[in-house]
Amino acid sequence: MSSTTDRRRERGQVLVLFAGAAAVIMIVAALAFDTGLMLVERRDQQNAADAAALAGARYVLTSSDYHGPCVGAPGGNKAVQAACDLALTNGFDDADASEDVTVHIPPIHGRYVGFPGFVEVQIAGRRPSVFGNIIGQAIWPVGSYAVAANQPNLTFPFSMLALDETECKAMQFTGGGVIEAYANIHSNSTGSECTGDPISISRTGGATVDIYAEDSTCRAVGEIQDQGSGYMTCTPAENSFMLPDPLRWLPYPTKPPVAPDLTYAGTDSPPPAIPKNCPGGTAAGTEASPKLCKLSPTGGYANTEWILHPGLYPGGIEVNNGTTAYLMPGIYWIGGGGFRTTTGGSVITIATETDAGTGTWGGGVMIFNSKLPNEAAGDISLGGSGATLKLKPIDAPDEADPLHDYDDIVIFQDRTVTQTVTMNGAASATEVEGIIYVPEGLVKLNGNGGTLIVDQIIADSYLIDG
């Protein structure tokens, strides 16, 4: 008897357990059904938001800013009207109590927050649940948004762009220097190489960064560090978008023959001999046997003046001991060894040979820093105490001119070269016009008590130390 009773009790327990499991299964199935409907709804919303944003983007460049719903939107704003009309065509009506269609010019979400020329469309809905009432959920909220811009030649104004995507503090301002920029600064780095916070832009100490631009912004894909007694006069935009290298398709300049002989620009009679390893010297470098062209190699050449001509400099250029190098217009193809100044060496671009020594500067050059099979690349380091540094970029307004591709570029570093490019300001005249393009290297700007003026810099990373 006892065994029969036990078996009946066990049968009852199985029935209770099965009933409980069946209820859970029904609830899960019901929620899965509701979830599936929500995903379908969200897909439809996203498709409609994408289409509406694209429709609005067609007119966004000529439309005023707007933040609000489609209902009551100004009829004269073509971007808003086009976006709202497209959303309605796809079945999303802002006048419907269960749906909201909102337009933002400029966007307020995502990586393009506040960026002009973009339109954002948000679609939100409240869908009645089918089985959600089982758990007390009568309404399911669903929402999507999209951002678009209709700019086939979209450009982003910036004065400084850091291309490195992971470096810690890819753009670093320190010391007591003052940076005055007339366009935004932008860092592509996530800061993932940092051991602590993922810092992309760092300003510390007494360094100050003044951005004189409409809606001045300091953008970073990672975080922005702003500490110390200095300041930044820009709106920080963290977790932003990456910008592509705008010069990534620019070809290297064709390697030219070795440059013509140097010309003495001083008044000594007879003039000193051309330094032996420079073009025209007794042991000038060649592509097969590169040598550093060193202006003022010995004390007897101190404070002399030389005119250099465009062409290949196998082994690089060095200007020191108060010597001045005047650069005639064209491309200076540095085949290894770099280009540097020390102990008061000056570099000045001129338009004609008669400008040498007159205090007139002009012309236009591009220093292309590369390497040769027999010569490793070197750093570029120009300016400094007691030196004059005045460089103008290539200027070839005629599109038929082979130099036209390099208009406005003053320094272009080979993409396979990772050397540092340093510009040293000083109390003496220092001004570098044009674009400094160092896609795989570090650019260092040092004030040294003076003022350093540059136009635009595109580099892998930066260190600005006053």
C-alpha positions, 0 to 999 in steps of 0.5 A: 500500500505504501508503495502505491501511495508514494507513486501516486504522490509522485504523479501529482508532483509531476503534474504540478511541475508541468503546469508551472513549466507550461506557464513559463513557456507561454510567457516566454513565447508571448514575449518573443512574439512581441519582441519580434514585432518590435524588431520589425517596427524598429527596422521600418522606423530605421528605413524611414529615418534613413530615407528622411535624413537623406531627403532633408540633407539635399537642402540642409546647406541652404536651410536654417537650424531647427530642433523640433517636431514635424508638426508645427515646423516652419514651412520655409525650411526645405530640409525639415519639410523634405524630411517630414514629408518622406517620413509621412510617405513611409507611414510615420505621421507626427500628428499621430498620438502614438508616433513622434517624428523630430528633426534636428539641424545640426544633429544632437546625437552621435558623432556629428553632434553640432556639426553644420551641414548635417541633418538628424531625423528621429522617429519614435513610436509606442506600439501596443503589446500583444501578449505583454499584458501578461507581465503588465507591459501594455505598451512597447516604446520603439525608436530610431534615428539617422544622420545624413549630409549631402556634400559630395566634396565634404570638407571639415575645416581644421588647422591641426589634424592628428591622424594616429588612431590609437596613440595616447595623447596624439595631440599634446599641448604642454609647457607655457606656449600659446597656440592661436588657431583660426580653424578647429583642431581634430584628433582621430585617436581613441587614446587606446594606448593609454594605460589609464583614461583614453586621452586623445587631446591633452592640454596641461600646465600653462599652455593655452589653446585659442581657437578663432573660428565660428563654432570653434571646436576641439574634436577627439575620437577619444577623451580630452584632458584639460588641466592646469593654469592654462585654458582652451577656448573651444567647445570640446567634442569627445567621442567624435568621428574620425576624419580621413587623411585629406591628402592620402591620394597625393602622389610623391613628387618625381625624384629629380636629378641632383640639384644645381651648384650652390651660388654664393650670395655674400660679398667676399671676393673672391667667394669661398669655395662651395662646401665640399659635400654640397652640389658643386663641391669637390666631393658632392654627394650623388644618389649612389653615394649620398652625403650631407650638404653641410653649410658652414662645415668649418669655422671659416664658413661661419655667417656666410650666405648661399643660394640653393636650387631645387633638386635632389639632395642625397644625404640631406642639408644642414645649415649652422654657425650663423649661415643662411640658406636662401631657397629658390622656388621648387621642390627640394627632394631630400634623399635621406639625412633630413634637413636641419638647422643648428646654432643660428642657421637660417633658412629663407625662401626667395623668388629671385637670386637678387632677393638674397640678402635684401630682407625680401622673402617670397617664392615658394618651395616644398621640402619633400623628406624621403630616403634613398636605398643607401641613405636612411631618412632623417629628421627635419628641424628648422629654426631656433635661437638666433635663426631666421626661418621664413618659408613660403609654400609651392605656388603654381596657379597654372593647372598645367604646371606639374607643381600644381598638385603641391600648391600650398604645401611647404613640407611633405614627408614620405608616408613610409618615413616616421621621422620627427618634424620640428619647428622652433620659434625664436625671438628672431623672425619665424614664419612658415606658411602653407601646409605641413604634411607629415602623415606618419611622423610626429610634429613638434612645435617649440616656442623658445621665447618667440613666436612660431606662425604656421598655417595648417598641419596634418600629422600622425601626432603632435607635441606642442611645448612652449 
